[in-house]
Amino acid sequence: MLRLSALYRYPLKSGKAESLQHIGLDKLGLDGDRRWMLVDEASGRFLTQRAVAKMSQLSALWSSSGGLSLSSPGYAPLDVALPAGEAALRGVTIWRDTLRVPDAGDEAAAWVSDFIGKPTRLVHIPLERARNTEAGYGRDDDQVAFADGYPLLLIGQASLDDLSQRIGRPMEMLRFRPNLVIEGSDAFAEDGWKRLRIGDVEFRAVKPCSRCILTTIDPNTGERSADREPFATLEAYRKTENGAIFGQNLVNDGVGRLEVGMPVTLLE
């Protein structure tokens, strides 16, 4: 039987994960998931672990009010309020998308600038300013917050076990930053899933997830693997014309709640 074995939220894009037992969903995926982002102050371009590996050590916990609590070893914690409706809008760029979103203010900017080591701003994306997902996949009205391309990422536990066996040592699931982990399937069975239901919520699988060098960053230490694993092995046996794939990008149709242990039903 397929079951939901783990739930993860990333309130700040490229920040540390929150492991959850239950959570609600809105139209952009898990409540509070990747609704905040760091951007270069001068260019407005987004920052991630790809260029700033120490972001893996930045804890950003989401609060029920929509705010954020920032912390990291050696830095005093800071609570950041959800920007007010009249907050200044800042132009930002994430991949090919350019949009204007609320800035979290100068106190938050000073904190993240100190952490990153250069002038940086913290920004938030409200529901009404969400981006459209990549054209050609899913539906024209599918939307996403600050996640790379889609609201949710699913990975089968058996797929990670297969990869770890090939590498010869255990790989941490959080290297791949999933939202949903499923137990009970064969390795890479999720490659062929089209629609599924968890609880009262239905999901569409819209595109396999192409992986990058970010997977080589140890989520516990922030250090890159000297042997480029697991990316090197993924490239050796999971390479496609769209890159080395691992996991499925999902869109949720409707809202509801998820809880670890829920059965997963394949609809197509």
NUTI-918878 format. One record per residue (C-alpha): residue number from 1; x, y, z; residue in three letters. Coordinates in steps of 0.02 Angstrom, whole numbers, padded with zeros to 5 digits. Each point is the difference from the previous one (the first is absolute). Example, Ala and Ser with C-alpha at 12.3 -4.5 7.8 and 13.67 -1.06 7.14 Angstrom:
2
ATOM, 1, 00615, -00225, 00390, ALA
ATOM, 2, 00069, 00172, -00033, SER
// end
This chain:
268
ATOM, 1, 00000, 00000, 00000, MET
ATOM, 2, 00061, 00174, -00042, LEU
ATOM, 3, 00008, 00122, 00144, ARG
ATOM, 4, 00061, 00177, 00034, LEU
ATOM, 5, 00155, -00028, 00106, SER
ATOM, 6, 00069, 00177, 00017, ALA
ATOM, 7, -00050, 00182, -00023, LEU
ATOM, 8, 00122, 00145, -00021, TYR
ATOM, 9, -00025, 00186, -00016, ARG
ATOM, 10, 00129, 00131, -00050, TYR
ATOM, 11, -00068, 00170, 00056, PRO
ATOM, 12, 00152, 00089, -00073, LEU
ATOM, 13, 00057, -00051, -00173, LYS
ATOM, 14, 00165, -00096, 00022, SER
ATOM, 15, -00010, 00010, 00190, GLY
ATOM, 16, -00009, -00148, 00120, LYS
ATOM, 17, -00147, -00120, -00006, ALA
ATOM, 18, -00137, -00017, 00129, GLU
ATOM, 19, -00051, -00181, 00031, SER
ATOM, 20, -00188, -00006, 00031, LEU
ATOM, 21, -00129, -00127, 00058, GLN
ATOM, 22, -00148, 00091, -00078, HIS
ATOM, 23, -00032, 00157, -00101, ILE
ATOM, 24, -00132, 00086, -00105, GLY
ATOM, 25, 00009, 00040, -00185, LEU
ATOM, 26, -00052, 00158, -00090, ASP
ATOM, 27, 00000, 00026, -00188, LYS
ATOM, 28, 00191, 00020, 00000, LEU
ATOM, 29, 00039, -00164, 00087, GLY
ATOM, 30, 00042, -00024, 00184, LEU
ATOM, 31, -00050, 00146, 00111, ASP
ATOM, 32, 00150, 00116, 00018, GLY
ATOM, 33, 00114, -00097, -00116, ASP
ATOM, 34, 00129, 00108, -00090, ARG
ATOM, 35, -00097, 00160, 00026, ARG
ATOM, 36, 00161, 00093, 00048, TRP
ATOM, 37, 00159, 00026, -00099, MET
ATOM, 38, 00168, 00088, 00010, LEU
ATOM, 39, 00051, 00113, -00144, VAL
ATOM, 40, 00156, 00098, -00043, ASP
ATOM, 41, -00038, 00180, 00050, GLU
ATOM, 42, 00076, 00077, -00156, ALA
ATOM, 43, -00069, -00116, -00135, SER
ATOM, 44, -00153, -00074, 00084, GLY
ATOM, 45, 00055, -00173, -00059, ARG
ATOM, 46, -00043, -00147, 00112, PHE
ATOM, 47, 00130, -00086, 00110, LEU
ATOM, 48, 00009, -00187, 00032, THR
ATOM, 49, 00119, -00133, 00064, GLN
ATOM, 50, 00066, -00021, -00177, ARG
ATOM, 51, 00104, 00157, 00026, ALA
ATOM, 52, -00010, 00019, 00191, VAL
ATOM, 53, 00020, -00174, 00076, ALA
ATOM, 54, -00011, 00068, 00179, LYS
ATOM, 55, -00186, 00034, -00029, MET
ATOM, 56, -00023, -00184, 00042, SER
ATOM, 57, 00037, 00051, 00180, GLN
ATOM, 58, -00126, 00142, 00003, LEU
ATOM, 59, -00154, -00045, 00101, SER
ATOM, 60, -00157, 00095, -00048, ALA
ATOM, 61, -00153, -00062, 00093, LEU
ATOM, 62, -00172, 00049, -00061, TRP
ATOM, 63, -00122, 00070, 00127, SER
ATOM, 64, -00189, -00019, -00004, SER
ATOM, 65, -00013, 00187, -00033, SER
ATOM, 66, 00102, -00023, -00159, GLY
ATOM, 67, 00157, 00078, 00072, GLY
ATOM, 68, 00172, -00077, 00013, LEU
ATOM, 69, 00124, -00038, 00139, SER
ATOM, 70, 00181, 00007, -00061, LEU
ATOM, 71, 00143, -00085, 00091, SER
ATOM, 72, 00170, -00077, -00032, SER
ATOM, 73, 00147, -00049, 00111, PRO
ATOM, 74, 00094, 00158, 00050, GLY
ATOM, 75, -00144, 00119, -00042, TYR
ATOM, 76, -00130, 00072, 00117, ALA
ATOM, 77, -00175, -00061, -00049, PRO
ATOM, 78, -00116, 00123, -00086, LEU
ATOM, 79, -00189, -00005, -00017, ASP
ATOM, 80, -00059, 00077, -00163, VAL
ATOM, 81, -00181, 00057, -00018, ALA
ATOM, 82, -00102, -00031, -00155, LEU
ATOM, 83, 00019, 00160, -00103, PRO
ATOM, 84, -00151, 00113, 00019, ALA
ATOM, 85, -00114, 00034, -00148, GLY
ATOM, 86, 00082, 00168, -00030, GLU
ATOM, 87, 00178, -00072, 00008, ALA
ATOM, 88, 00121, 00058, -00134, ALA
ATOM, 89, 00004, -00112, -00152, LEU
ATOM, 90, 00167, -00058, -00068, ARG
ATOM, 91, 00036, -00061, -00175, GLY
ATOM, 92, 00075, -00175, 00005, VAL
ATOM, 93, 00055, -00130, -00125, THR
ATOM, 94, -00015, -00188, 00022, ILE
ATOM, 95, 00058, -00099, -00150, TRP
ATOM, 96, -00092, 00079, -00148, ARG
ATOM, 97, -00135, 00082, 00105, ASP
ATOM, 98, 00005, 00182, 00052, THR
ATOM, 99, -00129, 00061, 00125, LEU
ATOM, 100, -00030, 00127, 00137, ARG
ATOM, 101, -00025, -00066, 00176, VAL
ATOM, 102, -00003, 00072, 00178, PRO
ATOM, 103, 00169, 00035, 00083, ASP
ATOM, 104, 00018, -00052, 00183, ALA
ATOM, 105, 00086, 00161, 00054, GLY
ATOM, 106, 00170, 00064, 00052, ASP
ATOM, 107, 00021, -00097, 00163, GLU
ATOM, 108, -00024, -00165, -00091, ALA
ATOM, 109, 00113, 00061, -00140, ALA
ATOM, 110, 00139, 00041, 00123, ALA
ATOM, 111, -00012, -00175, 00076, TRP
ATOM, 112, 00003, -00094, -00165, VAL
ATOM, 113, 00136, 00114, -00070, SER
ATOM, 114, 00110, -00042, 00149, ASP
ATOM, 115, -00033, -00185, -00025, PHE
ATOM, 116, 00027, -00002, -00189, ILE
ATOM, 117, 00148, 00121, 00004, GLY
ATOM, 118, -00066, 00127, -00126, LYS
ATOM, 119, -00150, 00118, -00014, PRO
ATOM, 120, -00152, -00114, -00004, THR
ATOM, 121, -00188, 00024, 00018, ARG
ATOM, 122, -00134, -00118, 00066, LEU
ATOM, 123, -00162, -00003, -00100, VAL
ATOM, 124, -00169, -00085, 00016, HIS
ATOM, 125, -00124, -00059, -00131, ILE
ATOM, 126, -00186, 00012, 00041, PRO
ATOM, 127, -00127, -00110, -00087, LEU
ATOM, 128, -00058, 00139, -00114, GLU
ATOM, 129, 00176, 00025, -00071, ARG
ATOM, 130, 00038, -00183, -00038, ALA
ATOM, 131, 00092, -00049, -00159, ARG
ATOM, 132, -00065, -00113, -00138, ASN
ATOM, 133, 00083, -00169, -00016, THR
ATOM, 134, 00105, -00043, -00152, GLU
ATOM, 135, -00096, 00010, -00163, ALA
ATOM, 136, -00029, -00167, -00084, GLY
ATOM, 137, -00022, -00098, 00159, TYR
ATOM, 138, -00157, -00013, 00104, GLY
ATOM, 139, -00140, 00126, -00025, ARG
ATOM, 140, 00007, 00182, -00050, ASP
ATOM, 141, -00068, 00056, 00170, ASP
ATOM, 142, 00122, -00103, 00107, ASP
ATOM, 143, 00098, 00114, 00116, GLN
ATOM, 144, 00151, -00009, 00114, VAL
ATOM, 145, 00080, 00107, 00135, ALA
ATOM, 146, 00192, 00009, 00006, PHE
ATOM, 147, 00032, -00186, -00033, ALA
ATOM, 148, 00105, -00026, -00157, ASP
ATOM, 149, -00142, -00051, -00112, GLY
ATOM, 150, -00144, -00091, 00084, TYR
ATOM, 151, -00092, 00001, 00167, PRO
ATOM, 152, 00050, -00174, 00062, LEU
ATOM, 153, 00134, -00132, -00021, LEU
ATOM, 154, -00030, -00185, 00034, LEU
ATOM, 155, 00134, -00134, 00021, ILE
ATOM, 156, -00019, -00186, 00032, GLY
ATOM, 157, 00101, -00067, 00146, GLN
ATOM, 158, 00048, -00152, -00107, ALA
ATOM, 159, 00077, 00116, -00128, SER
ATOM, 160, 00116, 00075, 00130, LEU
ATOM, 161, 00043, -00175, 00065, ASP
ATOM, 162, 00045, -00054, -00177, ASP
ATOM, 163, 00111, 00152, -00025, LEU
ATOM, 164, 00087, -00023, 00168, SER
ATOM, 165, 00036, -00182, -00040, GLN
ATOM, 166, 00081, 00047, -00164, ARG
ATOM, 167, 00107, 00134, 00083, ILE
ATOM, 168, 00050, -00115, 00142, GLY
ATOM, 169, -00052, 00112, 00144, ARG
ATOM, 170, -00165, 00071, 00065, PRO
ATOM, 171, -00058, 00161, -00080, MET
ATOM, 172, -00107, 00122, 00098, GLU
ATOM, 173, -00174, 00028, -00071, MET
ATOM, 174, 00016, 00186, 00037, LEU
ATOM, 175, 00137, 00017, -00132, ARG
ATOM, 176, -00146, -00009, -00123, PHE
ATOM, 177, -00118, 00117, 00095, ARG
ATOM, 178, -00165, -00093, -00024, PRO
ATOM, 179, -00166, 00052, 00076, ASN
ATOM, 180, -00076, -00173, -00003, LEU
ATOM, 181, 00087, -00168, 00025, VAL
ATOM, 182, -00094, -00159, -00046, ILE
ATOM, 183, 00035, -00176, 00065, GLU
ATOM, 184, -00059, -00164, -00074, GLY
ATOM, 185, 00041, 00024, -00184, SER
ATOM, 186, 00138, -00072, -00108, ASP
ATOM, 187, 00152, 00107, -00035, ALA
ATOM, 188, -00044, 00141, -00121, PHE
ATOM, 189, -00182, -00056, -00015, ALA
ATOM, 190, -00045, 00183, 00021, GLU
ATOM, 191, 00073, 00034, -00174, ASP
ATOM, 192, -00159, -00073, -00074, GLY
ATOM, 193, -00131, 00071, 00118, TRP
ATOM, 194, -00124, 00123, -00074, LYS
ATOM, 195, -00132, 00031, 00134, ARG
ATOM, 196, -00011, -00050, 00183, LEU
ATOM, 197, -00103, 00035, 00155, ARG
ATOM, 198, 00059, 00025, 00179, ILE
ATOM, 199, -00140, 00029, 00124, GLY
ATOM, 200, -00129, 00107, -00088, ASP
ATOM, 201, 00125, 00085, -00115, VAL
ATOM, 202, 00039, -00050, -00178, GLU
ATOM, 203, 00167, 00036, -00082, PHE
ATOM, 204, 00062, 00004, -00180, ARG
ATOM, 205, 00177, -00052, -00045, ALA
ATOM, 206, 00053, 00128, -00130, VAL
ATOM, 207, 00186, -00024, -00030, LYS
ATOM, 208, 00147, -00105, 00064, PRO
ATOM, 209, 00121, 00102, 00104, CYS
ATOM, 210, 00169, 00037, -00081, SER
ATOM, 211, 00138, 00005, 00129, ARG
ATOM, 212, 00154, 00111, 00017, CYS
ATOM, 213, 00159, 00024, 00100, ILE
ATOM, 214, -00104, 00055, 00152, LEU
ATOM, 215, -00022, -00185, 00040, THR
ATOM, 216, 00185, -00012, 00044, THR
ATOM, 217, -00023, 00115, 00152, ILE
ATOM, 218, -00013, -00095, 00165, ASP
ATOM, 219, -00157, 00070, 00083, PRO
ATOM, 220, 00076, -00030, 00172, ASN
ATOM, 221, 00165, 00089, -00026, THR
ATOM, 222, -00020, 00109, -00154, GLY
ATOM, 223, 00156, -00077, -00076, GLU
ATOM, 224, 00010, -00061, -00180, ARG
ATOM, 225, 00043, -00182, -00035, SER
ATOM, 226, 00177, -00014, -00067, ALA
ATOM, 227, -00055, -00143, -00114, ASP
ATOM, 228, -00151, 00097, -00070, ARG
ATOM, 229, -00120, -00130, 00070, GLU
ATOM, 230, -00143, -00032, -00018, PRO
ATOM, 231, -00004, 00106, -00158, PHE
ATOM, 232, 00139, -00100, -00085, ALA
ATOM, 233, -00093, -00165, 00018, THR
ATOM, 234, -00166, 00078, -00050, LEU
ATOM, 235, 00081, 00063, -00160, GLU
ATOM, 236, 00067, -00175, -00033, ALA
ATOM, 237, -00167, -00092, 00008, TYR
ATOM, 238, -00142, 00128, 00004, ARG
ATOM, 239, 00055, 00116, -00141, LYS
ATOM, 240, -00132, 00057, -00125, THR
ATOM, 241, -00009, 00138, -00130, GLU
ATOM, 242, -00065, 00110, 00141, ASN
ATOM, 243, 00141, -00044, 00120, GLY
ATOM, 244, 00019, -00126, 00141, ALA
ATOM, 245, -00174, -00027, 00071, ILE
ATOM, 246, -00048, -00047, 00177, PHE
ATOM, 247, -00176, 00028, 00066, GLY
ATOM, 248, -00163, 00067, -00072, GLN
ATOM, 249, -00065, 00178, 00000, ASN
ATOM, 250, -00182, 00009, 00055, LEU
ATOM, 251, -00143, 00123, -00002, VAL
ATOM, 252, -00140, -00019, 00127, ASN
ATOM, 253, -00178, 00015, -00062, ASP
ATOM, 254, -00093, 00074, 00147, GLY
ATOM, 255, 00044, 00031, 00181, VAL
ATOM, 256, -00005, -00108, 00155, GLY
ATOM, 257, 00115, -00078, 00129, ARG
ATOM, 258, 00136, -00131, -00006, LEU
ATOM, 259, 00066, -00108, 00142, GLU
ATOM, 260, 00145, -00121, 00005, VAL
ATOM, 261, -00064, -00178, -00012, GLY
ATOM, 262, -00144, 00039, -00118, MET
ATOM, 263, -00028, -00129, -00138, PRO
ATOM, 264, 00040, 00052, -00177, VAL
ATOM, 265, -00117, -00052, -00141, THR
ATOM, 266, 00056, 00001, -00181, LEU
ATOM, 267, -00138, 00063, -00115, LEU
ATOM, 268, 00093, -00013, -00165, GLU
// end
